[in-house]
Amino acid sequence: AQRIGAFLSFAKAARKKAVELQGDVIFATSTPLTIALPAVPAARKKKIPMVFEVRDLWPEMPIAVGALRNPLLRFVAHRLEHWAYKNAAVVVALSPGMKEGVVATGYPAEKVAVIPNSSDNREFAHDADAARLFRTEREWLGDRPLLVYAGAFGKVNGVGYMVELASALLARGSDVRILLVGAGAERDSVIQAAQRADVYLRNLFIEDPLPKKDIPGLLSAATVASALFIDLPEMRLNSANKFFDALASGTPVLLNYGGWMHDLVTSRECGLPLWQKSAAEVAEVLETKMYDQVWLDKAGRAARTLAEEYFDRDVLAEQLIAVLQSAVDGEPHHAEEIAPGNYD
């Protein structure tokens, strides 16, 4: 109730401000869906097009994780979703799966662009000096293989997965170290679970969030980076920043969920697609791959190549500019041509 109240309060203030500002197009980025409440009326009043960006499929996502249970609120949320799309000149989806979800509502496919989160290929390029410094500052690490997770400790992330993995690695006598960096509602429970499993500060370590400028050093020090989510169909459509950061740093990436990114990692051989594998199976794979320098070098190069070919920040920014311009020019049907979301 508090979150809904906050969304509505923001929508009211944003609508008032949007009407006051001058512009040629309104760009409304969701989540949450309530961002359409100020965007659509402002676009109508100013008689300019609205481009609606879908960063998560709402209300499908909160329904899937049990955050939106009230049948009436679900009905209202679905109506709001359709209203937002109906009033959008163009929709920008952050993944091919999100595009499919938008088109499934009846919205024209040719007016949907796919522009995912991007790779900052300059800022996140591998930095050997930063990697050495990062490792030198941690006595527990040294030259040992390092699996990193850097991100939110939220319910949907399922970071407790790493505790199970640490236990499986310890049972094998592995020298692999796991570092979790971040904050969130589940952080304390993950620490407690690690303590109960007797892996905390043995082969699993947890640190506070780092400033964005320090993340390249973290990824450069990592042997393998990871992106984690609980196994829900709705989560497989996501466009996680941490995935694109890993690609930019040339670090092989481990995924424990399915979907379009899992398929990319599989086809491009740029990491470890380990969806639906048990902790014991994953530990066995890590014991092989994290000591295989030939594989690590090859997978790292493939990750960086993927970042450069499809997900470069500047390239995707140009695509977004072109999509916005197509809306302003009254040619929204070009959106799919501009950014089709094909990564074969």
N, C-alpha and C positions, 0 to 999 in steps of 0.2 A: 504493500500500500504506500509506503514511504517513497519507493522508487517511482511508482506511477505518478504520485504527487509531484515529485521533482521533475519528471519528464514534462508533465503538463505545465508546471510553472515556467520551465525553460521555454517551452513552446510559445507561451503567451508573450514572454519578454522578447523572444527572437522574432516573432511575427511583427511586433511593433517596430523593432530596430530595422528589420529587413525592408519594411515599407519606406522607411526614411532614407535608405541608401540608394544610390544610383548604380545601374548596371545593365548589361545586355542579356544576362542569363542568371538564373538562380541554380546553384549547385548544392543539392541537399544530400548529405552523406549519412547513412543509417548503419549502425544501430544507434538508438532504437527507432522503431517505425514512427514514433510520434514526431520525428523531425519533419515529417510531411505536413503536420498541422500548421506550422508557420510558413513552410515553403510554398504550398499550393495556393493559399489565399494571397500571399504576397506576389506570386507570379501572375495570378489573375488580375490583381489590382493594378500592377505595373504593366500588364500585357506583354510580358516577356516569357520565354520558355523556361521550364524547370528540367534540369537533368538530375536524376535520382540515382545515387550510388548505393548498391546493396553490399554491405560488408559482412553480413550474416543473413541467412534466410529467417527473418522474423515473420510470424510468430513460431515457425517450426522449431527453432532452436530452444527458446525457453520452454516450450511445451515438451520437447524431448527430454530435457533435464529436470522436469518436474517443477519448474519455477512459475509456470502459468497453468494452474489447475482448474480455476473457476470456469465452467462452461460458458457463462455469459461473457467473461473477459476474453475467452478464446474466440468466440463469435465476433466480438467487436474488433479484436486484433486482426482477424482474417479480413473483415470488411475494410479496415484501415489499410491493410496491405493492398487489396485490389484497388482502392481509391487512390493510393499513392501511385501505383503503376498507370492507372487510367489517365492521370493528370500529368504524367511525365512525357516530355518530348522524346527523351532517350533514357534508357536505363544502363548504368555501368555495373556489371557484376564482377566480383573479385575472383571468380573461378568458373571453369566450364560448367561444373555442377550447379553453381548458383544460377548461371544463365538458364540451365534446363528448368530449374525451379520457377524462375520468372516466366519463362515461355509457357510452362504448364498452367499458368493462370489465364492464358489466352493472350498475353502480350506478344506483339509481333517480333519474331526472332531477328529480323533485319534491323530492328531498332535497339538491339542489345549489344553493347560492346563488352568484351572481357578484358579487364585491366587489373591484374592481381597486384598484391604488394610487391615492392621492387627490391632489387639488389643494389646497394650503394657500392659499386665496384671499385671506386677510388678509396673511399674511407675504410672499407673492410678488406682491402687487399692484404694478403699474408705479410706479417711483419716479424721476421726472425728475431730481431732484437727485443721486441716487446714480448715475444714468446719466452725467450730466455729469462727475462726479468721476472715475468709472471711465475715461472717455475722456481727460480732462485728464491723468491720470497715465501715459498711454501715448503717447509722441510719434509712434509709428508708426501710430496709429489716427486721431486727429483726428476729422473729420466723415465719414470714409469708411464705406461700408457694411460691416457686420461680421456674419459667419457664425460662430456659436459652437457648439462641442461641449464639454459639461461632463459627464464621467463616466469610467468605467473604460477603461483601455487593455488590455482582455483579448482573448483569441483570438476570442471570439464577437462582439466589437464591431466588428472590422475597421476600426479607425481609419485604417489606411493608405489607405483610400478618399479621405480628405481630401488626401493628398499628390497623388494623381492629379488631384483636382479643382483643387487649387492650380496645378498645372502647366497644366491646360487654361485656367484663368482668366488665367494669366500670358501664355499664348500669344495670348490675345485682347486683351492690353493692358489688362485689367480693373483697376480700382482697388479691387475688393472685397478685404477682408482676412479671413483665417480665423484663429480663435483656438481652440486645443485646451487644455482645462483638466482635469487629472486625473493619475492614476498607474496603474500596472499592468505586467504582464509584457511587454507589447508596446511600451511607451513608448520605450525606447532604439532599437528597430528602426524605429519611426516617425520619430524624429529623424534617424537615419542615412539613411533613405529620402528624407526631405525635403532633407537636405544633398546627397545625390547628384543629386536633381532640381533643385537650385539654387533652391528655393523657401523654404528655412528662413531666417527673419528677413528675407525679402523681402515675401511676401504670406501666409506661414503662420508663426504664432507658437505656442509651447507654454509653458504656465505650470503651476506646481505646483497641487495641489488647493486649493480655497478652503474656508474654514469654511462650514457651511450658512448661517449668517447673512449671508454676503457674496454668495451665489448670486443673490438677488433683484437686487442692483446689477448683476451680470454680465448677467443676462437683460434687465434694463431697458436696458442699453447696446447689446444685440444688435439687429441689424436682423432677423435670422432665427436661430432656434435649430435644433438638429438632434438627431435620435436615430438611431443607427447600429447595424446588425447585419449579420453575414455572411448571405448569402442561403440559408438553410436553412428548410424548411417548419416545423420545430420552433420556430424563432426567431420566426415570425410570430404565435405565441400569446402572446408576452411582454406584460408590463405594466410598462414602463420608467418609473421615477420621473421621469426627465428630460423625458419627454413631458408629464406632468401638471404639472410645474413650469413648462414653457413656456406651457401653456394658461393657468395661473393668472396669469402675468405679462403676458398679452395679447400674446405674441410669436408671429408665424407660425412654424410648425415644419416642417422639412424631414425627410422619411423616405426612406431608401434601401432599405426592405424592405417586403414585402407583409403582408397580414393585416388584422385588425380595426381597428387604429389607422390604417393606410393608407386603409381604406375610410371611416373617420370623417373624416379630413382631406379626402378627396375629396368626400364628401357635404356636409360642413359648410363647405367652402371656407376652411379656417383655416390653410392652409399650402401646402407643396409636396410632393405625393405623387409621388416620382420613382423608384419601384421599377423595376428593370431598364433604367434609362437609363444611357447611357455618360457618362463624365466630360465629354466634349465637349458632349453634349446638356444635362447639368445646368448646365454653365458658361454655356451660351447662355440657359437659363431664368433663372439668377441675374442675369445681366447685364440682363435685362429687368425682372424683378420687384423687385430690390433697389433700383432707382432710381424705382420707380413708387409714389409716396407714397399715391396713392388706393388702390391694391391693398393696400399695407402696412397702412394704417389699417383697411380693411375686413376683411382677414384677421385682424388683431390683435383686433378687436372680436369676430369670430366665435370665435376661440380662447378668449377670456375668457368669452363666453356659454356655450360648451360646458363649460368648467370649472365654471361656476356651476350649470348645469342638471343635470349628471350626476355630477360628480366632486368636489364640495365635501367636504372632509375630515370636517366635522361630520355631514353627511348620511350619508356612508358609515359613520361610526362608529356612528350610530344603527341603521343596517341590521345591522351586526355584532352589536350588543347584542341586537337583536330575534332574530337567528339563534341566538345563544347561549341566549337565553331559551326559544326554541322547543324546543331540545334538552333543557333542564332540565324543561320542562313536558310532555315526552313527545309533542310534536307536530312532529317533524322534517320532516314532509311539507309544512310551510308555508314551508320555506326558499326554494323557487323563487319563491313569491309575494312574499316579502319583498324579494328581490334577483334579479330575472329576468335582468338583464344585457342589456336591450333599449335601444339608444341611437339609435333612428330619430327 
